[in-house]
């Protein structure tokens, strides 16, 4: 396993981050098996959010209590996701989601608290001052955002620096070798070349969701197979099929598979990155973990992403 540092945390986090949407208290034995296997490969960070439902967080909490390993696990929590009435970027909503996550997992602190979406109509000063209260109450240790533009992140961290506040130390957009035609979900942000360049210049850690592009590189899809409407809508385009072709060619030379090459692309950017993954079983977890053994040269990465012929 490889690790990156997040400002505000004493312990570095693993580059492979375990998602929680596939975990469930109703399938507790499966959840324990998967979480144990994740820790066994050196993983130490789990991504959670209220909008993923309480069952995953409940399973994580039960597992940590059974293993007595809370101090060995970095918990990411998210909050202020919009609801059916629109944005929820308020101090009350942030606190509500944070306390809900802590209560569901029965822990006294989230290691990283991220804002799950942005509301550009809400001033960054109000947002940061609201979050400062949660830091001072020791309900979280570090702050991050998910699906924000680089302009808003820059504005927020400039405000924090000029007002003596703690700013955002990490960001979680989508970053993958396959580039989406449209956002996978409303309000989501995917990192394009300019977005990645901003991360390279700031060296802010990026924790990518859908880092494997919904299994686009697993061989389950082809241009004439159109039975998955979401995959077709989001990822089917000629450029992505060429990226897939190149990933397969490179995989043959490196003795791995195309999905592992695509994961390695995410993990070997010119700035600190993690990949949030959602394996359904131990076999899928171990397959993804082998991406850590795949080394890409800068030239190979550029070729995979169609920057050179």
Secondary structure, DSSP 4 states (H G I P E B T S, - for coil): --EE--TT-SS-EESEEE--TT--GGGHHHHHHHHHHHHHTT--EEE--GGG-HHHHHHHHHHHHHHT-GGG-EEEEEE---BTTB---SHHHHHHHHHHHHHHHT-S-EEEEEESS--TTS-HHHHHHHHHHHHHTTSEEEEEESS--HHHHHHHHHHHHHHT-----EE--B--SSPPSS-SSTT--B--HHHHHHHHHH--EEEEBSTTGGGTTTTS-BTTB---HHHHHHH-SHHHHHHHHHHHHHHHHHTS-HHHHHHHHHHTSSS-EEEEE--SSHHHHHHHHGGGG----HHHHHHHTTS--
